[in-house]
């Protein structure tokens, strides 16, 4: 993994830890909720089914077999984390 990506990834994980409450000094805000919602929407749009219903990124049989959609369905539809 490139060094720059390690730095960026560490910052993403730090942000997510803060929002999730791992950082007791920082409580999640409405802005955090909006940012996370926008990020998920963007990610799901990238993996949205094409005209044939397949995931446009994963090239799987249909969007339902895309791992991004499986995680989203698991967290937002089926059960709480």
C-alpha positions in Angstrom: 0.0 0.0 0.0 1.3 3.4 -0.9 2.4 5.6 2.0 0.0 8.4 1.0 -2.9 6.0 1.1 -1.9 4.8 4.5 -2.0 8.3 5.8 -5.4 9.1 4.2 -6.8 5.7 5.3 -5.7 6.4 8.9 -7.5 9.7 8.8 -10.7 8.1 7.5 -10.6 5.5 10.3 -9.9 8.3 12.8 -12.9 10.2 11.6 -15.1 7.1 11.7 -13.9 6.3 15.2 -14.7 9.8 16.4 -18.2 9.6 14.9 -18.8 6.1 16.3 -18.0 7.4 19.8 -14.5 5.9 20.2 -13.3 9.4 20.7 -15.1 10.5 23.9 -14.0 14.1 23.4 -16.0 14.4 20.2 -19.7 13.6 19.9 -21.2 13.1 16.5 -23.0 16.1 15.0 -25.8 16.5 12.5 -23.1 17.5 10.0 -21.4 14.1 10.6 -24.7 12.3 9.9 -25.1 14.3 6.7 -21.6 13.6 5.6 -21.8 9.9 6.3 -25.2 9.7 4.5 -23.8 11.6 1.5 -20.8 9.2 1.4 -23.0 6.1 1.5 -25.2 7.6 -1.2 -22.2 8.3 -3.4 -20.8 4.8 -2.9 -24.1 3.2 -3.6 -24.5 5.3 -6.8 -21.1 4.1 -8.0 -22.3 0.5 -7.5 -25.8 1.1 -8.8 -27.2 -1.4 -11.2 -26.8 -0.7 -14.9 -29.5 -1.1 -17.5 -29.2 -4.8 -17.1 -29.4 -4.6 -13.3 -25.7 -5.7 -12.8 -23.4 -3.7 -10.5 -21.6 -1.2 -12.7 -18.4 -1.5 -10.7 -18.2 -5.1 -9.5 -19.4 -6.6 -12.8 -21.5 -9.1 -10.9 -24.7 -10.7 -12.0 -27.0 -8.1 -10.4 -26.7 -5.3 -7.9 -27.9 -7.5 -5.1 -24.7 -9.6 -5.4 -22.5 -6.5 -5.1 -20.6 -6.6 -1.8 -21.2 -2.8 -1.3 -24.9 -3.3 -1.6 -24.8 -6.4 0.6 -23.2 -4.4 3.4 -25.6 -1.5 3.0 -28.6 -3.9 3.1 -27.1 -5.7 6.1 -26.6 -2.5 8.1 -29.5 -0.3 7.0 -32.3 -2.8 6.2 -31.9 -6.2 7.9 -30.4 -5.5 11.3 -28.6 -3.0 13.4 -24.8 -3.3 13.6 
